[in-house]
């Protein structure tokens, strides 16, 4: 039995127990166990179980990146709300292009999704060497060009 099967089983069991809250129900608990068993049985046969899908090695990098990203989302939400209250003269929408330091598809995907998750910006197109995005203001373009999100998403993507 590979370590990927073991780690996937443990993570699925823990997540199922946390999300369901049905720890002692005589019908639901066996159905949960059956769903975990079926998922673990089918995943290797479908070619879905390898290092890239191993959830355990992602925990550390995720615990570093997600809180920072969550703070960026909250901060950007407040900024967008401030601009809405200030009126239409406070926005200067634009489409911009930023080079991506990511060499892997997962890294580019994390970066592009992080841009889209941050209010006031939306990824339009992802290419091998750059990302095109919409920004509500020039300040958002400058913030992305400063490179902190690229650096943090690269550290997270490279750790995967």
N, C-alpha and C positions, 0 to 999 in steps of 0.2 A: 504494500500500500504506500503510495507516494505521500510525501509531506504536504503536497498541495491538496490532496483529498482530505487529509486529517485537518489541515487548517481551514479549508472551506467548510467542512462539517462542523467544526467548533464555532466558527463565525456564524453560520446559518442557524445553529441551535440557539446560540446566545441572542441573536437578533430576533428570531421567532419568539423566544420566551419574553423578551423585553417588549416587543411590539404587540403581542397577542394578550399578554396578561392572564392567560388561561393556564396556569401552572398545575392545576389539579382536576380540571374538567375531564370526566371519563370518556367523552367522545372527541373533544377538540384536541386534547393532548396527543392521542394516537394519530389523528389526522395530520397534525403538525409534524410528528416524527416521520410519517409516511411521505409528506411533501419534501422534507429535508433529504430523506433517503433516496427518493426518486430524482431529485435535483443532483445529488452527488453521484448517483448511478449514471445519469444521462450526460453530465458535463464532460467527462473524459471521452465518451464515445462520440460526442459531437465536436471534439477538438477544442473545447472551450476552457480547458483547465491546463494552465501553464504558469510560468512565473508572472506574466503580465496580468493574469486574472487572480493571482494569489492575494487574498485580502490582508494577510498578516504583515507583509513587508510594506504595505501602503499606510499603515496606521501612524507610524512616527512622522513621516513627511506631511501627512494630512493634518495631524494635530498642530503642526507648525504653520501650514498655509491657510487652512480654513478659518481660524480666528482672525488672521490678518485680513483675509478677503471679506469676511463678515463685517469687520469694522469699516472697510472701504465701502461696502454696500450701504451701511447705515449712514456714513458720512456723506456719500453721494446723494442718498435720498433726502437728507436735510438740505443739501445745496440745491437740488432740483426743486424742492418745496419752496425754498426761499426765492428762487427765480420765478416760480409760478405766481407767488404772492406779489413780487415786484412788478409783474406785468410783462408784456411782449417785448418791450425795449431791453430787457435784461438778458435776452438770449441772442446768440449769434451762431446758428447752426452751420455746420460744415461737414464735409466729407474729407477724411484724412487717410493717410497711408503711413504705416509704421513698419520698419524692418523687424523681423522676428529673429531672435537669437537661437530659436529652437531648431534642432535638427531632426527630431522625431515627430511622427504624426501625433502621438499622445501629448507631447509638449506643446505643439501648435494648437491642438484642440483645447488644452487647459487654458492657454493664454487667450485664445479667441473667446472661449466661454466666459472667462473672467472679465473680459472687456464687456461682453454683453450683459453679464449679471450686474455690473456696476451701473446704476441708474444714470441716464444722460448719455450713454454710449451704447452703440449696437454694432456688432461685427457684421459686415456686409459680405466680405469675400476673404477666403484664406488661400494663400499661395505658399509655395515652398519657402520663399524668402521674405514675404511681407503679408500684412493684413490690412485690408481696407475697412474703415469703420466710420460710422456717423457719430458725431459729437454735438451735443447741445450748445456748447460754448467753446471758445478758444482756450479757456483755462483748462478744460478737460483734455484738449489736445496737448497742451503744454505738459500737463501732469503725466499723460501716457508717454510722451517723448522723454520725460525725465528718466524713465526706465525702471522704476522700482517694481512695478507689476511684472515687467518682463523678467527681471532678475529673480523675483520670488517664485514666479510660475516656472521658470527654468529650473530652479533648485528643486521644486516639487516634482516636475516632470522628469528630471534626470534621476531622481531618487527612485522613481518607479521602474 
